[in-house]
Amino acid sequence: MSRSILRPLAAIAALAGLVAYATIMLRGPQGVRALQERRQEIRALEEQNANLARDIQAKKQRIERLKNDPSTQEVIIKKVLGLTRPGDTDFKTSSDNLPKPK
């Protein structure tokens, strides 16, 4: 008769132990909360990676335009270096030479 009682008690004890272990594992440092935090971090890093990929693509396109498009090259040369082509006239104005309102 004692065997018939021990088997269900052993099964209940094993089940209780399994439930306790599962509870500790789910609430612990490797649990559900940590998994959610990792997923959020992964999403943020994926978004950052996508933004960087867009920036890289835009910069590659700009480099190609600078290599192959003479009008883009001319705009940059004028803007950055302040140079003009031979025969071009460059007008620079200053507000110091304008008459002051009375």
C-alpha positions as CSV (number, residue, x, y, z in Angstrom):
1,M,0.0,0.0,0.0
2,S,2.9,2.4,0.6
3,R,4.0,2.0,-3.0
4,S,0.7,3.2,-4.2
5,I,1.1,6.4,-2.2
6,L,4.7,7.0,-3.0
7,R,4.3,7.1,-6.7
8,P,1.8,9.9,-6.8
9,L,3.7,11.8,-4.1
10,A,6.9,11.4,-6.2
11,A,5.1,12.6,-9.3
12,I,3.7,15.6,-7.4
13,A,7.1,16.4,-5.9
14,A,8.8,16.2,-9.4
15,L,6.1,18.4,-10.9
16,A,6.5,20.9,-8.1
17,G,10.2,20.9,-8.5
18,L,9.8,21.4,-12.3
19,V,7.4,24.3,-11.7
20,A,9.8,26.0,-9.2
21,Y,12.7,25.6,-11.6
22,A,10.7,27.0,-14.5
23,T,9.6,30.0,-12.3
24,I,13.2,30.7,-11.3
25,M,14.5,30.5,-14.8
26,L,11.7,32.7,-16.3
27,R,12.2,35.4,-13.7
28,G,15.9,35.2,-13.4
29,P,18.6,37.1,-15.4
30,Q,18.1,34.8,-18.4
31,G,14.3,35.1,-18.2
32,V,11.5,36.6,-20.2
33,R,12.4,40.2,-19.2
34,A,16.0,39.8,-20.3
35,L,14.7,38.3,-23.6
36,Q,12.4,41.3,-24.2
37,E,15.3,43.7,-23.5
38,R,17.5,41.9,-25.9
39,R,14.8,42.0,-28.6
40,Q,14.4,45.8,-28.1
41,E,18.2,46.2,-28.3
42,I,18.3,44.2,-31.5
43,R,15.5,46.3,-33.0
44,A,17.3,49.5,-32.1
45,L,20.6,48.2,-33.6
46,E,18.8,47.1,-36.7
47,E,17.3,50.5,-37.1
48,Q,20.6,52.1,-36.5
49,N,22.2,49.8,-39.0
50,A,19.6,50.6,-41.7
51,N,20.2,54.4,-41.1
52,L,23.9,53.9,-41.5
53,A,23.4,51.8,-44.7
54,R,21.2,54.7,-46.1
55,D,23.9,57.2,-45.2
56,I,26.6,55.0,-46.9
57,Q,24.5,54.7,-50.0
58,A,23.9,58.4,-50.2
59,K,27.6,59.1,-49.8
60,K,28.5,56.6,-52.5
61,Q,26.0,58.3,-54.8
62,R,27.6,61.7,-54.0
63,I,31.0,60.3,-54.7
64,E,29.9,59.0,-58.1
65,R,28.4,62.3,-59.0
66,L,31.6,64.1,-58.0
67,K,33.6,61.6,-60.1
68,N,31.4,61.7,-63.2
69,D,29.3,64.9,-63.3
70,P,31.1,68.0,-64.3
71,S,28.4,70.3,-63.1
72,T,28.5,68.9,-59.6
73,Q,32.3,69.1,-59.7
74,E,32.0,72.8,-60.7
75,V,29.5,73.6,-57.9
76,I,31.8,72.0,-55.3
77,I,34.9,73.8,-56.6
78,K,33.2,77.1,-56.5
79,K,31.6,76.5,-53.1
80,V,34.5,74.9,-51.3
81,L,37.6,76.3,-53.0
82,G,36.1,79.6,-54.1
83,L,37.7,79.2,-57.6
84,T,36.2,80.2,-60.9
85,R,37.0,79.2,-64.5
86,P,39.2,81.5,-66.6
87,G,37.0,84.3,-68.0
88,D,34.4,84.1,-65.3
89,T,33.8,87.1,-63.1
90,D,33.2,86.6,-59.5
91,F,31.2,89.2,-57.6
92,K,31.5,89.5,-53.9
93,T,29.5,92.0,-52.0
94,S,29.9,93.3,-48.5
95,S,27.3,95.0,-46.3
96,D,30.0,97.4,-45.2
97,N,29.8,99.3,-48.5
98,L,26.1,99.8,-48.5
99,P,24.6,103.0,-47.3
100,K,23.1,102.9,-43.8
101,P,19.4,103.7,-43.5
102,K,18.5,106.9,-41.7
